[in-house]
């Protein structure tokens, strides 16, 4: 599961899972779970540990959550708090144990262990790195990498351009319209796979990216993880146009012969 799918990961887990948590849910036959705690932290310290865990594994790094409110009403041995994220809106409470070791966003998360989806992402990154090390490559314009031993991947005879991003990622929001404008200029000479907030083409994404976005893959020949913001919009359009022309054998001529 990818870190950038925040609406799927955290909202789904919180809304569905935390609905199960109440005073009754944190007790067994009326007995408190106080035996789970070894020490008692302050509400601020315990919720801070929980928030750090959420921002490390459950949210996009460029769109972190913050504590909205720490409630005084919570089951024994737990603190209840709510969070807010700039591009998301929800009021579902989260529970963290008073020793700062257990978080309840639908299931108990051991804050001293790496969650399974983060481990999957790490494995994906290692596989991507191993694949990259076996490729013959060279640097190209705009911080793109060119794979010199890869054939151009096509769909119906047209080079495929892949975009992977999320509306919760500000760098994706910058890059996406710039790429779309260039794609439109090439019209039917390019097959565009627009994976904004999409789980499609994950085999391509996992091959060319360690899990970060935005990721651009141009004809499986050029790829880049990250946006072209540092070069600016006009330079990014020029770079993309040049690489597209290389993939299409300088077609259309009205664009590539300028």
Secondary structure, 3 states (H helix, E strand, C coil): CCCCCHHHHHHHHHHHHHHHCCCCCCEECCEECHHHCCCCCCHHHHHHHHHHHHHHHCCCCCCCEEEEEEECCCCCCEEEEEEEECCECCCCCEEEECCCCEEECCCEEECCCCCHHHHHHHHHHHHHHHHHHCCCEEECHHHCEEECCCCCCEECCEEEEEEEECCCCHHHHHHHHHHHHHHHHHHHHEEEEEEECCCCCHHHHHHHCCCCCCEEEECCCEEEECCCCCCCHHHHHHHHHHHHHHHCCCCCHHHHCC
